[in-house]
Amino acid sequence: MPANVATPGPVPREALDYFRDKGLKVSFDYRDTWREEHASAFTVAKAMQVDVLTSIRAELERAIAEGRTLQQFQRELTPTLQRLGWWGKQEMVDESTGEIVNAQLGSPRRLRTIYNANLRTARAAGQWQRIERTKDALPFLLRTLGPSREHRPEHVEWHGTLLPVDAPFWETHMPPDGWECKCRVRQVSRVEAERLKAKGVLAADRKQIKDPETGLPTGHLEQRYTPVKTTAPQIRHRDWLNKRTGAVERVPAGIDPGWDTNPGKVRQKNLENLLAGKLGAAPRPVTDAAVRDLVASGRYQAWVDDVLAFGQPRGQAQIVGAIDAEVESFIREKGVTLDTPVIDVSDRTLLHGRRDQKSDRGAALSDEDLRQLPLRLLEADPRWDSQDPALIYFFDAVDERGRKGKAVVRVNFREKGEVANRVKTTGLVKPANMDDPRYEKIPRKGI
């Protein structure tokens, strides 16, 4: 990148991973994707075409990865959206209401909003991952105002709040707290926390120092301090009607509707729920993001390497995914009710596949496919085998002969008093195997 191009600064790897691991969701209105869903799903209101949504996402990912400015983002994306016909005002039908609306599609102002909202939330989510990793050494968070010219009164009130990382306040008040919010949070050690308690934090309403001779502003702000707040501010709520759903939501004052979440903490909680088998039949973007976070953690791959190196089964199993709401609904119509959404695989299955690699058939998954099994299942084309009954996942695999990967998942598999949906067999099959009439294709409604 040329040295004379201004950028918003280096973006931490965690922010990029958070954004990349979001699923896609088509929606007509920003209120169709609500609160915690934004942590797992990438959506742009009225971007109803997949090519439009993927183009915006790709350019945002590039902006995050390369630290590209708003101007660069707008310049690169505008001609693409114009070519796709997603620009200016157009009449569209809102499928939820049947109403024809004169909708604002692409514009410089909309691209600015899309850029700011996505980059700031990605940075916040990435920051939270680092906070969780280092909270033993830096156990406090300090909230301060950002560089905006005008601030919401509540944000001024929250300036100087100094609380432990695990305080419930950060579950709803981790910036950004709305459109164009630039407030900040930084980690603080115990030593610095004591210093801040003694000295205070730079005041939010500092004025410019004036030259005593000319009376003109010098460009420097007065060094005035105010005490930090070591108890959580009182949170006031207001009722807000979501006209899309008719539901009345309780929204904290000073936070825009839908922004009262901590995206990094939401993703962490989803991963914990996956590992505990408590995701339920969650929407697909939620299960997808939880599985991608599992892969990013490296814990599954490390277990596979240990199993393959040891070479003997020890009765272990690891979670590799979850059955999402669409698949769960389909098999429920077939008369099967899931006891849990969790999909796991045993060390015995992995080792059986490893032995098959050495057989004359050569129809076993590679070690790399075994290590990447959570992602392979995530990107698979699921089918239902009513004769078994079982879920059959077909996916692209590492194979010079162009065969498909296949994983057979037995639903409600019970062993030693525990229940899971267990990957019982894996292998490579010819693509024509997918057309076996016993395999019913599971329809997928969105992306």
C-alpha positions as CSV (number, residue, x, y, z in Angstrom):
1,M,0.0,0.0,0.0
2,P,1.4,3.4,-0.9
3,A,2.9,5.2,2.1
4,N,0.9,8.4,1.4
5,V,-2.5,6.7,1.8
6,A,-4.0,7.4,5.1
7,T,-5.6,4.4,6.8
8,P,-7.7,3.9,9.9
9,G,-4.8,2.0,11.5
10,P,-3.8,-1.6,11.8
11,V,-6.7,-4.0,12.5
12,P,-6.1,-6.8,15.0
13,R,-6.3,-10.4,13.7
14,E,-9.2,-11.1,16.1
15,A,-11.4,-8.4,14.4
16,L,-10.8,-9.9,11.0
17,D,-11.5,-13.4,12.2
18,Y,-14.8,-12.2,13.8
19,F,-16.0,-10.6,10.6
20,R,-14.9,-13.5,8.3
21,D,-16.7,-16.0,10.5
22,K,-20.1,-14.3,10.2
23,G,-22.8,-16.1,8.2
24,L,-24.8,-14.2,5.5
25,K,-28.4,-13.2,6.1
26,V,-30.7,-11.5,3.6
27,S,-33.0,-9.0,5.3
28,F,-35.3,-6.1,4.1
29,D,-35.0,-4.0,7.2
30,Y,-32.3,-3.5,9.9
31,R,-34.8,-4.5,12.5
32,D,-35.2,-8.0,10.9
33,T,-31.8,-8.9,12.4
34,W,-32.0,-8.1,16.1
35,R,-29.5,-7.7,18.9
36,E,-27.3,-10.8,19.4
37,E,-28.0,-12.0,15.8
38,H,-25.6,-9.3,14.5
39,A,-22.7,-11.1,16.2
40,S,-23.2,-14.1,14.0
41,A,-24.9,-12.8,10.8
42,F,-23.7,-10.3,8.2
43,T,-26.7,-8.4,6.8
44,V,-27.3,-5.1,4.9
45,A,-30.9,-3.9,4.9
46,K,-32.6,-4.2,1.5
47,A,-29.6,-6.1,0.0
48,M,-31.9,-8.9,-1.1
49,Q,-29.6,-10.3,-3.8
50,V,-26.8,-12.7,-2.8
51,D,-24.3,-11.1,-5.2
52,V,-25.0,-7.7,-3.7
53,L,-24.5,-8.9,-0.2
54,T,-21.4,-10.9,-1.0
55,S,-19.9,-7.9,-2.8
56,I,-20.4,-5.6,0.1
57,R,-19.0,-8.2,2.5
58,A,-15.9,-8.8,0.4
59,E,-15.1,-5.2,0.2
60,L,-15.6,-4.8,4.0
61,E,-13.3,-7.7,4.6
62,R,-10.7,-6.1,2.4
63,A,-11.1,-2.8,4.3
64,I,-10.6,-4.6,7.7
65,A,-7.7,-6.7,6.5
66,E,-5.8,-3.9,4.7
67,G,-6.8,-1.0,7.0
68,R,-8.5,0.8,4.0
69,T,-10.1,4.2,4.5
70,L,-13.8,5.0,4.0
71,Q,-12.9,6.8,0.8
72,Q,-11.1,3.8,-0.6
73,F,-14.0,1.5,0.4
74,Q,-16.5,3.8,-1.3
75,R,-14.4,4.2,-4.4
76,E,-13.9,0.5,-4.9
77,L,-17.5,-0.7,-4.1
78,T,-19.6,2.0,-5.8
79,P,-19.1,0.9,-9.4
80,T,-19.7,-2.8,-8.4
81,L,-23.0,-1.9,-6.8
82,Q,-24.0,0.3,-9.7
83,R,-23.3,-2.5,-12.1
84,L,-25.4,-4.9,-10.0
85,G,-28.3,-2.3,-10.0
86,W,-28.2,-1.7,-6.3
87,W,-27.8,2.1,-6.3
88,G,-30.0,5.1,-5.7
89,K,-33.7,4.9,-4.9
90,Q,-35.9,2.1,-6.3
91,E,-39.3,0.7,-5.6
92,M,-39.2,-2.6,-3.7
93,V,-41.8,-4.9,-2.3
94,D,-41.4,-5.6,1.4
95,E,-42.3,-9.4,1.5
96,S,-43.2,-9.2,5.2
97,T,-45.9,-6.6,4.7
98,G,-46.6,-6.7,0.9
99,E,-46.0,-2.9,0.9
100,I,-44.3,-1.2,-2.0
101,V,-41.7,1.2,-0.7
102,N,-39.4,3.7,-2.4
103,A,-36.2,2.3,-0.9
104,Q,-32.8,3.9,-0.6
105,L,-30.2,1.4,-1.8
106,G,-26.6,2.3,-2.4
107,S,-25.4,5.8,-1.8
108,P,-22.2,7.5,-0.4
109,R,-24.1,8.0,2.9
110,R,-25.2,4.4,3.2
111,L,-21.7,3.1,2.4
112,R,-20.4,5.3,5.2
113,T,-22.9,3.9,7.6
114,I,-22.1,0.3,6.5
115,Y,-18.4,0.9,6.8
116,N,-18.4,2.6,10.2
117,A,-20.9,0.1,11.8
118,N,-19.1,-3.0,10.6
119,L,-15.5,-1.9,11.3
120,R,-16.3,-0.6,14.8
121,T,-18.2,-3.7,15.9
122,A,-15.5,-6.0,14.4
123,R,-12.8,-4.0,16.4
124,A,-14.9,-4.2,19.5
125,A,-15.4,-8.0,19.2
126,G,-11.7,-8.5,18.5
127,Q,-10.8,-6.3,21.5
128,W,-13.1,-8.4,23.7
129,Q,-11.2,-11.6,22.8
130,R,-7.9,-9.9,23.8
131,I,-9.6,-8.6,27.0
132,E,-10.6,-12.2,28.0
133,R,-7.1,-13.5,27.3
134,T,-5.3,-10.8,29.4
135,K,-7.8,-10.0,32.2
136,D,-5.7,-11.6,34.9
137,A,-3.0,-9.0,34.3
138,L,-5.4,-6.2,33.2
139,P,-8.6,-6.9,35.2
140,F,-10.3,-3.5,34.8
141,L,-11.9,-1.6,31.9
142,L,-12.1,2.2,31.6
143,R,-14.7,3.8,29.5
144,T,-14.0,7.2,27.9
145,L,-15.6,9.4,25.3
146,G,-14.4,9.3,21.7
147,P,-13.6,12.2,19.3
148,S,-17.1,13.0,18.3
149,R,-18.0,16.7,18.3
150,E,-21.3,16.1,20.1
151,H,-22.0,13.3,22.6
152,R,-25.2,11.7,23.9
153,P,-25.8,12.9,27.4
154,E,-25.7,9.3,28.8
155,H,-22.3,8.7,27.1
156,V,-21.0,11.8,28.9
157,E,-22.4,10.4,32.1
158,W,-20.6,7.1,31.5
159,H,-17.2,8.7,30.8
160,G,-14.7,7.6,33.4
161,T,-16.5,4.5,34.4
162,L,-13.9,2.0,35.8
163,L,-15.2,-1.5,36.5
164,P,-13.9,-5.1,36.5
165,V,-13.8,-6.9,33.2
166,D,-16.5,-9.3,34.4
167,A,-18.9,-6.6,35.5
168,P,-22.4,-7.1,34.0
169,F,-22.3,-3.5,32.8
170,W,-20.1,-4.5,29.9
171,E,-22.6,-7.0,28.6
172,T,-24.8,-4.1,27.4
173,H,-22.5,-1.1,27.4
174,M,-19.4,-2.2,25.5
175,P,-18.9,0.5,22.8
176,P,-20.1,1.2,20.1
177,D,-23.5,1.8,21.6
178,G,-25.2,3.0,18.4
179,W,-24.8,4.5,15.0
180,E,-21.7,6.7,14.8
181,C,-20.8,6.1,18.4
182,K,-17.0,6.5,18.9
183,C,-16.7,5.9,22.6
184,R,-13.8,3.8,23.8
185,V,-12.9,1.2,26.4
186,R,-9.3,0.3,27.4
187,Q,-7.9,-2.3,29.8
188,V,-6.3,-1.2,33.0
189,S,-4.0,-2.9,35.5
190,R,-4.6,-3.0,39.2
191,V,-1.7,-0.5,39.7
192,E,-3.2,2.0,37.1
193,A,-6.7,1.5,38.6
194,E,-5.4,2.7,41.9
195,R,-3.7,5.7,40.3
196,L,-6.9,6.6,38.4
197,K,-8.9,6.4,41.6
198,A,-6.4,8.8,43.3
199,K,-5.9,11.2,40.4
200,G,-9.1,10.8,38.3
201,V,-9.6,10.8,34.5
202,L,-9.3,13.7,32.1
203,A,-12.6,15.5,32.2
204,A,-15.0,15.1,29.3
205,D,-15.9,18.8,29.0
206,R,-12.4,20.3,28.9
207,K,-12.2,23.6,27.1
208,Q,-9.5,24.9,24.8
209,I,-6.8,27.0,26.3
210,K,-6.7,30.5,24.9
211,D,-3.6,32.6,24.2
212,P,-3.6,35.3,27.0
213,E,-2.3,37.9,24.5
214,T,-4.5,37.3,21.5
215,G,-7.5,35.6,23.2
216,L,-7.5,33.0,20.4
217,P,-7.7,29.3,20.9
218,T,-4.3,27.5,21.0
219,G,-5.6,24.1,20.0
220,H,-4.7,22.6,23.4
221,L,-7.2,21.5,25.9
222,E,-7.0,22.2,29.6
223,Q,-5.6,19.4,31.8
224,R,-8.6,19.0,34.2
225,Y,-9.5,15.8,35.9
226,T,-12.7,14.3,37.3
227,P,-13.1,11.3,39.6
228,V,-13.6,7.9,38.1
229,K,-16.8,6.0,38.7
230,T,-16.1,2.7,40.4
231,T,-19.7,1.6,40.7
232,A,-21.9,0.8,37.6
233,P,-24.0,3.8,36.5
234,Q,-27.7,3.4,37.0
235,I,-29.2,2.1,33.8
236,R,-32.5,3.6,32.8
237,H,-34.7,2.0,30.2
238,R,-37.2,3.2,27.7
239,D,-39.9,1.3,25.8
240,W,-39.3,1.1,22.0
241,L,-41.8,-0.4,19.6
242,N,-40.3,-2.6,16.9
243,K,-42.8,-1.9,14.1
244,R,-41.5,-4.9,12.2
245,T,-42.5,-7.4,14.8
246,G,-45.0,-5.4,16.9
247,A,-43.0,-6.2,20.0
248,V,-42.2,-3.6,22.6
249,E,-38.5,-3.8,23.5
250,R,-36.8,-2.5,26.7
251,V,-33.9,-0.4,25.5
252,P,-31.3,1.2,27.8
253,A,-31.4,5.0,27.5
254,G,-28.5,6.3,25.5
255,I,-28.1,3.2,23.4
256,D,-29.7,2.8,20.0
257,P,-32.2,0.0,19.6
258,G,-30.5,-3.3,19.0
259,W,-27.0,-2.1,20.0
260,D,-27.2,-3.1,23.7
261,T,-25.0,-6.1,23.3
262,N,-21.3,-7.0,23.5
263,P,-20.6,-8.8,20.2
264,G,-17.4,-10.4,21.4
265,K,-19.1,-11.7,24.5
266,V,-22.1,-13.0,22.5
267,R,-19.8,-15.0,20.3
268,Q,-17.9,-16.4,23.3
269,K,-21.2,-17.4,24.9
270,N,-22.4,-19.1,21.7
271,L,-19.2,-21.2,21.7
272,E,-19.6,-22.1,25.3
273,N,-23.2,-23.1,24.6
274,L,-22.1,-25.3,21.7
275,L,-19.5,-27.1,23.9
276,A,-22.1,-27.6,26.6
277,G,-24.7,-28.8,24.2
278,K,-27.1,-25.9,25.0
279,L,-27.4,-24.1,21.7
280,G,-30.8,-25.7,21.0
281,A,-32.1,-25.5,17.4
282,A,-30.4,-22.1,16.9
283,P,-30.6,-20.1,13.7
284,R,-28.0,-21.2,11.1
285,P,-25.7,-18.1,11.4
286,V,-25.5,-18.7,15.2
287,T,-24.5,-22.3,14.9
288,D,-22.1,-21.6,12.0
289,A,-20.3,-18.8,13.9
290,A,-20.0,-21.0,17.0
291,V,-18.4,-23.8,14.9
292,R,-16.0,-21.4,13.2
293,D,-15.0,-20.1,16.6
294,L,-14.4,-23.7,17.7
295,V,-12.1,-24.2,14.8
296,A,-10.3,-20.9,15.4
297,S,-9.6,-22.0,19.0
298,G,-7.6,-24.9,17.7
299,R,-8.8,-27.3,20.4
300,Y,-10.4,-29.7,18.0
301,Q,-7.4,-29.9,15.7
302,A,-5.1,-30.5,18.7
303,W,-7.3,-33.4,19.8
304,V,-7.3,-35.0,16.4
305,D,-3.5,-34.8,16.2
306,D,-3.3,-36.4,19.6
307,V,-5.7,-39.2,18.6
308,L,-3.8,-39.9,15.4
309,A,-0.5,-39.8,17.1
310,F,-1.6,-42.2,19.9
311,G,-3.1,-44.6,17.5
312,Q,-5.5,-46.4,19.9
313,P,-9.1,-45.5,20.9
314,R,-9.5,-44.2,24.5
315,G,-13.3,-43.8,24.4
316,Q,-13.1,-40.1,23.7
317,A,-15.3,-37.8,21.6
318,Q,-15.2,-34.2,20.6
319,I,-17.8,-31.8,19.3
320,V,-17.6,-31.0,15.6
321,G,-20.8,-29.0,15.0
322,A,-24.5,-28.5,15.7
323,I,-27.7,-29.2,13.9
324,D,-29.3,-25.9,13.0
325,A,-33.0,-24.9,13.1
326,E,-33.7,-25.7,9.4
327,V,-32.3,-29.2,9.6
328,E,-34.0,-29.8,13.0
329,S,-37.3,-28.7,11.6
330,F,-37.0,-31.0,8.6
331,I,-36.2,-34.2,10.5
332,R,-38.9,-33.3,13.1
333,E,-41.4,-33.5,10.2
334,K,-40.0,-37.0,9.6
335,G,-41.0,-38.0,13.1
336,V,-37.6,-37.6,14.8
337,T,-37.3,-35.2,17.7
338,L,-33.7,-34.3,18.6
339,D,-32.5,-34.7,22.2
340,T,-29.6,-32.4,21.6
341,P,-28.3,-30.3,18.6
342,V,-24.7,-31.3,19.2
343,I,-22.7,-33.3,16.6
344,D,-19.6,-35.1,17.8
345,V,-17.1,-37.7,16.5
346,S,-15.3,-40.4,18.5
347,D,-11.6,-41.2,18.4
348,R,-12.7,-44.7,17.3
349,T,-14.3,-43.2,14.1
350,L,-11.2,-41.1,13.4
351,L,-8.8,-44.1,13.8
352,H,-11.1,-46.3,11.7
353,G,-10.9,-43.8,8.9
354,R,-7.1,-43.6,9.3
355,R,-6.9,-47.4,8.8
356,D,-9.1,-47.1,5.7
357,Q,-6.5,-44.8,4.2
358,K,-4.1,-47.7,4.1
359,S,-6.5,-50.1,2.4
360,D,-6.7,-50.9,-1.2
361,R,-10.0,-49.1,-1.6
362,G,-8.4,-45.7,-0.9
363,A,-11.8,-44.3,0.0
364,A,-10.9,-42.6,3.3
365,L,-10.8,-39.0,4.2
366,S,-7.3,-37.4,4.4
367,D,-5.8,-36.4,7.8
368,E,-6.4,-32.8,6.7
369,D,-10.1,-33.5,6.1
370,L,-10.3,-35.1,9.6
371,R,-8.7,-32.0,11.1
372,Q,-11.1,-29.7,9.3
373,L,-14.2,-31.9,9.8
374,P,-16.1,-29.1,11.7
375,L,-15.7,-26.8,8.6
376,R,-16.4,-29.6,6.2
377,L,-19.7,-30.3,7.9
378,L,-20.5,-26.6,8.1
379,E,-20.1,-26.2,4.3
380,A,-21.8,-29.6,3.5
381,D,-24.9,-30.4,1.6
382,P,-27.0,-32.3,4.2
383,R,-29.4,-35.1,3.2
384,W,-31.7,-37.3,5.3
385,D,-31.6,-41.1,5.1
386,S,-35.0,-42.2,6.4
387,Q,-34.0,-45.9,6.1
388,D,-31.2,-45.6,8.7
389,P,-32.3,-43.0,10.0
390,A,-29.3,-40.7,9.8
391,L,-28.1,-37.4,8.4
392,I,-25.7,-37.7,5.5
393,Y,-23.3,-34.8,4.9
394,F,-21.7,-34.5,1.5
395,F,-18.8,-32.0,1.1
396,D,-15.8,-31.1,-1.0
397,A,-12.8,-33.1,0.2
398,V,-9.0,-33.4,-0.5
399,D,-9.0,-36.0,-3.3
400,E,-7.1,-36.2,-6.6
401,R,-9.9,-38.3,-8.1
402,G,-12.6,-35.6,-7.5
403,R,-14.7,-37.7,-5.1
404,K,-16.9,-36.1,-2.4
405,G,-16.4,-36.4,1.3
406,K,-19.2,-38.1,3.2
407,A,-20.0,-38.2,6.9
408,V,-22.9,-40.3,8.3
409,V,-24.3,-38.8,11.5
410,R,-26.6,-41.0,13.6
411,V,-29.1,-38.8,15.4
412,N,-29.8,-39.3,19.1
413,F,-26.9,-41.7,19.4
414,R,-26.6,-43.0,23.0
415,E,-23.5,-44.3,24.7
416,K,-22.8,-44.7,28.4
417,G,-25.8,-42.6,29.4
418,E,-25.0,-39.7,27.2
419,V,-26.7,-38.7,23.9
420,A,-25.3,-36.9,20.9
421,N,-25.6,-36.9,17.1
422,R,-22.5,-39.0,16.4
423,V,-20.4,-39.1,13.2
424,K,-20.2,-42.8,12.8
425,T,-18.5,-43.2,9.4
426,T,-16.6,-41.0,7.0
427,G,-15.2,-41.6,3.6
428,L,-14.9,-40.6,-0.1
429,V,-17.7,-41.4,-2.6
430,K,-18.4,-40.6,-6.2
431,P,-20.5,-37.5,-6.7
432,A,-23.3,-39.7,-8.2
433,N,-23.7,-41.2,-4.8
434,M,-25.4,-38.0,-3.7
435,D,-28.3,-38.8,-6.1
436,D,-29.2,-42.0,-4.4
437,P,-33.0,-41.9,-4.1
438,R,-32.9,-42.9,-0.4
439,Y,-31.2,-39.6,0.4
440,E,-33.7,-36.7,0.8
441,K,-32.3,-33.3,0.1
442,I,-33.0,-30.9,3.0
443,P,-34.2,-27.5,1.6
444,R,-32.3,-24.4,2.9
445,K,-34.2,-21.2,3.1
446,G,-31.7,-18.4,3.1
447,I,-28.0,-18.4,2.9
